[in-house]
């Protein structure tokens, strides 16, 4: 972590370093650097937010209850660690989380029906992303009751799309693609 970012409190080392995914010996050549980052709520401004571009996430991303600004992930890869990763993204707070041109693979390592993305509250925009797992039992997105709004459009699913919508807010889902015949 660059000292200039730490000094300005833009990026802080995570409080729990044990949450970093552990890989096996045969995966070591794939890992260049693993850095667990927490972005403090006060650094996600309501009008500007924070953006991650071309990021590679080998675990879970959790947007906290205190978030009120936009959090954007563009062209990011989310992949699971064998036996560990359950979901890739959890959305909380009143801000909007955008996942644009991302790809997701190897979630639900312990329980097959654990959704890849869970929005508990706030807003979600999921656009032009790809879900690479072709297991027909896996759930892709779950929108819970407190979600204010969501847009899920133009995504590609390698199995029949499984999107659970319990949101009380306005939700628009469309123009998503799944293989004909289910998988």
Secondary structure, DSSP 8 states (H G I E B T S, - for coil): --HHHHHTTSSEE-S-GGGS----GGGGGG-S----EE--GGGS-TTT-EEEES-EESS-EE--TT--S-EEEES-EEE--TTT---SEEE-SSSEEEEES-EEES--SS-TT--SEEEEEEEEEEES-EE----TT---EEEEEEEEEEEEES-EESS---EEE--SSEEEEES-B--TT--
